[in-house]
């Protein structure tokens, strides 16, 4: 299901793109639903980007990208034996051209605002189902700062996991050079929660369309402090594969 190189990339870089996970039929239904959303509740004129935050259970065409494709099984292949809880909401992320934008740095989700009880809105993986051509830069692509999940976990081990709240999504760690995440329709991005990321500009001739699911293992909320201090805490299968590979070499 997962290759050794993909496991290494996810553990080291904090993200990986898997090609052609979602069948074209499901992508077509999701695109039709997004068209209907744009017609029913269009974004303000001139706005370069727009997000629809939707209840997962109320959106069968969009939910199917995760639940009716191999995407969910792939995610659980990283967390096994722990199961992935069904996410309560999803995000439809749109970027309209032309939009000249290069983000200066990345951020971490779920901190502005926090959850109603004050807990940070942590999760295990950000999963992005690509629904438009994003094979080249400046097509509204996700921008990531590879490997930033590791020093962030170190920072939170040294300063305490609650320091993530004080960062307000912008932790004081070195970022290095950003990378544009490329992919095509039906590809899925798997990114670690602690990976610093942002969205880029769009100078193409197509609207960037990506549906994001923020998934977490069952029981994650009760152990979020352990998770943010140990980047492989929820990713049991990744840790096991890395350890096995080290023994083999």
Secondary structure, DSSP 8 states (H G I E B T S, - for coil): ---HHHHHHHHHHSEEEETT-S-HHHHHHHHHHHHHHHHHS---TT-SEEEEEEEGGG-HHHHHHHHSSTHHHHHHHHHTTS-EE--SEEEEEEE-SSB----SS-B-SS-SS--TTS-----SEEEEEE-S-BSSSSBS-EEE-TTHHHHHHHHHHHH-TTHHHHHTT--SS-----EE--B-TT-EEEEETTS-EEE--B-SSS-EEEEEEEEEETTGGGGHHHHHHSTTSS-HHHHHHHHHHHHH-
